[in-house]
Amino acid sequence: MPPQPKRKISKGRRDRRRAHDALPAVHLVRCPQCGSMRKAHHVCPDCGTYKGETILEIEAKKKS
């Protein structure tokens, strides 16, 4: 049999250990070209621009 814990870990100690496990919120900014929300310092997924330059050619979305 493997070794077992001698004492129960209290809820407070468990929660303090998990205090840094939460994921940080994603920082979103408004794209100056199209106005949609995008990640800061990333190419806009809607219009494909970054710092005023076209990086990706985005095809128009088709509505069904």
Helices and strands as residue ranges (DSSP letters): H 11-17, G 18-20, E 28-30, E 37-39, E 49-50, E 53-54
